[in-house]
Amino acid sequence: MSKINLPEKLLDRLNFIFGQSNAQKILTTFKARQTTFRVNTIKNKRDEVLQILQQKGFKVKRVVWFADAFILENKSQSDLMKTDLFLNGKIYLQSLASMVPVIVLDPKPGEKVLDLTSAPGSKTSQMAMMMGKVGELVANELDKIRFEKLAHNMKLLGVEDDEKDDWDFELVNEDGIKIFEKYSNYFDKVLLDAPCSAEARIDLADRRSYSYWNEKNIKDHAFLQKKLLFSAWTCLKPGGTLVYSTCTFAPEENESQIVWLKEKFGGEMQIEKIEINSLEKSRNLSEWKDIKFDKEINKCCRILPDKYIEGFFVVKIKKAT
C-alpha cells in the first residue's frame, strides 16, 4: 500500500475501517468506472428505451437490484450522450451508488418528500419517478450555480410539471441548515445526501481527486453535516423516515453523525436495517477513535466499492409517532 500515491493517514484509516485485505481491494477500485445510467420512466417506457439502444448498437447490462438501472458494456459514454434518448432526458447518466439512497428511502405516490441538498438532481428525479409524479416533492439547493443546473435538469427530465393537479413540485434555493424553520414536522420522508469529503470518488489517475484530502476537511464537513442533520430531522414529521448518505469512508461523517443524532434525539428515533440483495457490504465498525458504537449504529450500511459501484454510506432512520 505504501507504493500508492495517497496520503499515509488516509491509507492507515482505510486499513482500520475495512481491514487490510478489503482496504487493498478498495484501492484497486480508485479509478474510472464503467458508464451507468437510469431509464427515466417519467418520459419513456423502459422496454422502449432498451429497444432503441439495441437498434443503435448499444449493449447494456441490467442491474439486478434496480430494474431501471443499467451498465453500458460497449461504446463510450460520449456515444451515449449523443443519442436523442440522452439529449431528451429519457435516460440519465447516474452512478449506481447514487441510486441507492432513494431506493432505501422508497418514496411513494401521495407522500410529502424533501431532498435537502439536491443538485444536480439525480436523486430528485429518481424520487419523482418512483412517486409517479403524485404527491409533493421539494428540492432544495443553496449554491446558485448548482441550483440553476438542478432547475435545468428538472425541466429536461420532465419532473417540473405545472399541468398536473396531483403533483406539487417545488425548487427551493435556500440554506438547508435553516429550512426547518419553514417546514418543521412536515415531510413524510427526507433525504439528506450530505456534502462530504468524497473519499469514495478518488481516482488515482486524477491527482485533483485526492490532493485536497486532509483530516481538517473531514472535520469541516462533519460540522456542516450535523447542522444539516438537525434541520433534516426537524423537517420530518412523526412517523416519517430519514435517509442520510455520503460518498465518503470517514467515520466522522458517517457513523459518528448518527451517534450524535442519537444522543440528541435517541428517544424519538429508530435505525432500520437496510437490505438490498446483491450489494456487497463491508463489516460494521464497532468503534472509532475511542468511541464505541452500539448495535443500533451497526445497522448503518457501508457499501463496498467494485468496478461498477462507488463506496457509499447509507442509514435509514424512523421518527417515532
Phi, psi and omega per residue, in radians:
M1 nan -0.439 -3.096
S2 -1.148 -0.337 3.137
K3 -1.378 -0.292 3.112
I4 -1.278 2.333 -3.065
N5 -1.463 1.089 3.082
L6 -2.200 2.735 3.107
P7 -0.977 2.374 -3.113
E8 -1.033 -0.638 3.130
K9 -1.088 -0.687 3.111
L10 -1.133 -0.755 3.118
L11 -1.088 -0.726 3.112
D12 -1.094 -0.712 3.141
R13 -1.128 -0.754 3.131
L14 -1.087 -0.686 3.095
N15 -1.058 -0.733 -3.114
F16 -1.225 -0.756 -3.058
I17 -1.178 -0.769 -2.978
F18 -1.921 -0.208 -2.969
G19 1.494 2.631 -2.985
Q20 -1.075 -0.693 -3.099
S21 -1.110 -0.860 3.127
N22 -1.195 -0.598 3.108
A23 -1.075 -0.703 3.092
Q24 -1.075 -0.740 3.128
K25 -1.125 -0.701 -3.129
I26 -1.090 -0.682 3.128
L27 -1.044 -0.568 3.136
T28 -1.254 -0.238 3.127
T29 -1.651 -0.021 -3.133
F30 -1.376 1.184 3.137
K31 -2.741 2.994 3.136
A32 -1.082 2.408 -3.130
R33 -1.762 2.930 3.064
Q34 -1.105 2.624 3.140
T35 -1.160 2.313 3.066
T36 -2.203 2.663 -3.124
F37 -2.628 2.888 3.109
R38 -2.107 2.333 3.014
V39 -1.277 2.254 -3.132
N40 -1.587 1.641 -3.063
T41 -1.287 -0.038 2.983
I42 -1.131 -0.591 -3.023
K43 -1.934 -0.261 -3.074
N44 -2.798 2.663 3.071
K45 -1.357 2.536 -3.080
R46 -0.990 -0.841 -3.074
D47 -1.118 -0.594 3.113
E48 -1.168 -0.708 3.108
V49 -1.108 -0.787 -3.127
L50 -1.105 -0.643 3.117
Q51 -1.142 -0.745 3.120
I52 -1.118 -0.760 3.124
L53 -1.070 -0.723 3.122
Q54 -1.104 -0.726 3.130
Q55 -1.107 -0.525 -3.138
K56 -1.566 0.081 3.046
G57 1.532 0.222 3.107
F58 -1.523 2.367 3.018
K59 -1.878 2.246 -3.110
V60 -2.267 2.709 3.117
K61 -2.050 2.260 -3.129
R62 -1.305 2.436 3.067
V63 -1.510 2.169 -2.949
V64 -1.172 -0.463 -3.054
W65 -1.661 0.013 3.069
F66 -2.667 2.002 -2.975
A67 -1.102 -0.426 -3.085
D68 -1.693 0.102 -3.109
A69 -1.826 2.444 -3.077
F70 -2.483 2.682 3.091
I71 -1.946 2.270 3.115
L72 -1.384 2.154 -3.039
E73 -1.815 -0.254 3.064
N74 -2.477 3.045 -3.081
K75 1.031 -3.085 -3.047
S76 -1.977 2.917 3.071
Q77 -1.065 -0.675 3.137
S78 -1.128 -0.594 3.062
D79 -1.083 -0.761 -3.132
L80 -1.137 -0.643 -3.104
M81 -1.261 -0.222 3.107
K82 -1.542 -0.160 -3.083
T83 -1.352 2.702 3.061
D84 -1.104 -0.532 3.121
L85 -1.018 -0.767 3.126
F86 -1.293 -0.819 -3.060
L87 -1.117 -0.463 -3.137
N88 -1.742 0.146 3.051
G89 1.321 0.369 3.130
K90 -1.515 -0.342 2.923
I91 -2.283 2.717 -3.084
Y92 -2.385 2.170 3.095
L93 -1.199 2.156 -3.074
Q94 -2.692 2.353 3.094
S95 -1.170 2.612 -3.132
L96 -1.097 -0.680 3.141
A97 -1.052 -0.637 -3.127
S98 -1.130 -0.406 -3.134
M99 -1.400 -0.393 -3.003
V100 -1.106 -0.839 -3.089
P101 -0.997 -0.635 -3.138
V102 -1.251 -0.644 3.061
I103 -1.068 -0.725 3.124
V104 -1.170 -0.727 3.128
L105 -1.138 -0.683 3.080
D106 0.979 1.031 3.105
P107 -1.171 2.433 -3.056
K108 -2.112 2.747 3.101
P109 -0.939 2.390 3.082
G110 1.593 -0.144 -3.120
E111 -1.508 2.832 3.018
K112 -1.769 2.098 -2.970
V113 -2.283 2.469 3.108
L114 -2.121 2.271 2.930
D115 -1.860 1.820 -2.895
L116 -1.281 -0.651 3.119
T117 -2.256 1.494 -2.739
S118 -1.726 -0.363 -3.082
A119 -1.109 2.514 0.106
P120 -1.523 0.067 3.052
G121 1.913 0.136 3.133
S122 -0.973 -0.930 -3.087
K123 -1.306 -0.589 3.103
T124 -1.035 -0.833 -3.124
S125 -1.190 -0.581 3.077
Q126 -1.149 -0.691 3.071
M127 -1.066 -0.851 -3.127
A128 -1.011 -0.703 3.128
M129 -1.108 -0.800 -3.121
M130 -1.216 -0.466 3.104
M131 -1.437 -0.132 -3.090
G132 1.114 0.404 -3.081
K133 0.905 0.793 3.027
V134 -2.285 2.097 -3.109
G135 2.185 -2.698 -3.121
E136 -2.242 2.249 3.130
L137 -2.300 2.156 3.098
V138 -1.946 2.184 3.127
A139 -1.992 2.029 -3.078
N140 -1.930 2.449 3.047
E141 -2.637 2.204 -3.085
L142 -1.373 -0.805 -3.055
D143 -1.148 2.215 -3.015
K144 -1.126 -0.773 -3.124
I145 -1.145 -0.769 3.116
R146 -1.167 -0.581 3.092
F147 -1.101 -0.718 3.125
E148 -1.135 -0.655 3.067
K149 -1.132 -0.728 3.091
L150 -1.035 -0.835 -3.120
A151 -1.067 -0.728 3.107
H152 -1.057 -0.817 -3.105
N153 -1.139 -0.636 -3.120
M154 -1.170 -0.574 3.056
K155 -1.252 -0.813 -3.112
L156 -1.048 -0.705 -3.045
L157 -1.522 -0.020 3.070
G158 1.393 0.284 3.134
V159 -1.302 -0.756 3.122
E160 -1.319 2.162 -3.029
D161 -2.692 1.741 -3.096
D162 -1.380 -0.197 -3.040
E163 -1.631 -0.077 -3.083
K164 -1.738 1.949 -3.018
D165 -1.152 -0.521 -3.088
D166 -1.687 0.305 3.135
W167 -2.228 2.017 3.141
D168 -2.010 1.715 -3.136
F169 -1.948 2.275 -3.095
E170 -2.299 2.268 3.007
L171 -1.666 2.260 -3.069
V172 -2.205 2.277 3.141
N173 -1.936 1.259 -3.062
E174 -2.324 2.943 3.088
D175 -1.306 2.036 -3.117
G176 -1.048 -0.441 3.124
I177 -1.134 -0.530 -3.053
K178 -1.845 -0.057 -3.002
I179 -1.152 -0.353 3.118
F180 -1.106 -0.398 3.128
E181 -1.120 -0.460 -3.137
K182 -1.655 -0.516 -2.975
Y183 -2.166 0.612 -3.097
S184 -1.056 2.271 3.094
N185 0.919 0.753 -2.982
Y186 -1.929 -0.715 -2.940
F187 -1.609 2.543 3.011
D188 -1.257 -0.647 -3.095
K189 -2.496 2.475 -3.142
V190 -2.322 2.335 3.008
L191 -1.921 2.206 2.964
L192 -2.080 1.624 2.984
D193 -1.571 1.638 -2.815
A194 -1.348 2.552 2.925
P195 -0.978 2.379 -3.028
C196 -2.616 3.138 -3.119
S197 -1.362 -0.098 2.944
A198 0.984 0.671 -3.141
E199 -1.081 -0.549 -3.098
A200 -1.269 -0.139 -3.127
R201 -1.810 0.244 3.108
I202 -1.135 2.371 3.047
D203 -2.162 1.982 -3.070
L204 -1.078 -0.361 3.113
A205 -1.420 -0.153 -3.111
D206 -2.217 1.712 -3.055
R207 -1.051 -0.460 3.140
R208 -1.094 -0.413 -3.089
S209 -1.309 -0.233 3.128
Y210 -2.380 -0.046 -3.107
S211 -1.144 -0.425 -3.136
Y212 -1.393 -0.197 -2.937
W213 -1.143 2.256 2.950
N214 -2.854 2.875 -3.065
E215 -1.245 -0.423 3.068
K216 -1.155 -0.673 3.100
N217 -1.059 -0.700 3.091
I218 -1.102 -0.800 -3.133
K219 -1.105 -0.693 3.129
D220 -1.110 -0.746 3.105
H221 -1.145 -0.710 -3.133
A222 -1.080 -0.653 3.114
F223 -1.108 -0.797 3.117
L224 -1.136 -0.719 -3.094
Q225 -1.069 -0.659 3.108
K226 -1.060 -0.747 3.138
K227 -1.137 -0.723 3.118
L228 -1.190 -0.662 3.113
L229 -1.101 -0.742 3.098
F230 -1.030 -0.782 -3.134
S231 -1.129 -0.791 -3.135
A232 -1.054 -0.772 -3.113
W233 -1.149 -0.677 -3.133
T234 -1.219 -0.536 3.093
C235 -1.225 -0.388 -3.046
L236 -1.401 2.301 3.129
K237 -1.437 2.781 3.095
P238 -0.951 2.353 -3.087
G239 1.540 -0.087 -3.101
G240 -1.445 3.045 -3.081
T241 -2.168 2.308 3.050
L242 -1.969 2.318 2.961
V243 -2.008 2.207 3.100
Y244 -1.994 2.334 -3.109
S245 -2.557 2.714 3.027
T246 -2.536 2.847 3.022
C247 -1.912 0.759 3.099
T248 -2.287 2.835 3.118
F249 -1.673 -0.253 -2.969
A250 -1.091 2.077 3.117
P251 -1.047 -0.517 3.114
E252 -1.052 -0.502 -3.117
E253 -1.720 -0.089 -3.053
N254 -2.073 -1.694 -3.090
E255 -0.989 -0.703 -3.096
S256 -1.115 -0.527 3.069
Q257 -1.143 -0.687 -3.121
I258 -1.293 -0.587 3.011
V259 -1.027 -0.797 3.134
W260 -1.081 -0.784 -3.136
L261 -1.108 -0.667 -3.135
K262 -1.183 -0.661 3.095
E263 -1.121 -0.576 -3.083
K264 -1.488 -0.654 -3.034
F265 -2.272 0.450 -2.992
G266 -0.865 -0.720 -3.115
G267 -1.221 -0.276 -3.077
E268 -1.761 -0.112 -2.964
M269 -2.214 2.618 3.061
Q270 -2.392 2.149 3.108
I271 -1.415 2.281 -3.099
E272 -1.846 2.493 3.139
K273 -1.223 2.459 -3.126
I274 -1.847 2.212 3.113
E275 -2.198 1.936 3.009
I276 -2.247 1.949 -3.080
N277 -1.058 2.486 3.039
S278 1.358 0.026 3.018
L279 -1.676 2.150 -3.118
E280 -1.415 2.250 -3.126
K281 -1.929 2.664 3.097
S282 -1.526 2.986 3.068
R283 -1.097 2.691 3.084
N284 -1.415 2.504 3.060
L285 -1.372 2.375 3.086
S286 -1.740 -0.294 3.132
E287 -2.851 2.847 3.037
W288 -2.696 2.092 3.118
K289 0.878 0.958 3.062
D290 1.240 0.116 3.057
I291 -1.769 2.095 3.140
K292 -1.474 2.386 3.090
F293 -1.755 2.348 3.134
D294 -1.443 3.114 -3.056
K295 -1.127 -0.524 3.105
E296 -1.080 -0.738 3.140
I297 -1.120 -0.492 3.124
N298 -1.210 -0.114 3.039
K299 -1.388 -0.202 3.035
C300 -1.082 2.637 -3.032
C301 -2.005 2.149 3.007
R302 -1.902 2.038 3.130
I303 -1.534 2.216 3.090
L304 -1.347 2.349 3.122
P305 -1.316 2.682 2.987
D306 -2.513 -2.833 -3.054
K307 -1.246 -0.223 -3.131
Y308 -1.848 -0.542 -2.961
I309 -2.276 2.487 3.064
E310 -1.323 2.810 2.955
G311 -1.165 2.594 -3.099
F312 -2.701 2.619 3.041
F313 -2.021 2.275 -3.133
V314 -2.439 2.404 3.037
V315 -2.432 2.468 -3.124
K316 -2.029 2.194 -3.028
I317 -2.248 2.290 3.115
K318 -1.743 2.388 3.090
K319 -1.655 2.273 -3.085
A320 -1.087 2.628 3.117
T321 -1.424 nan nan
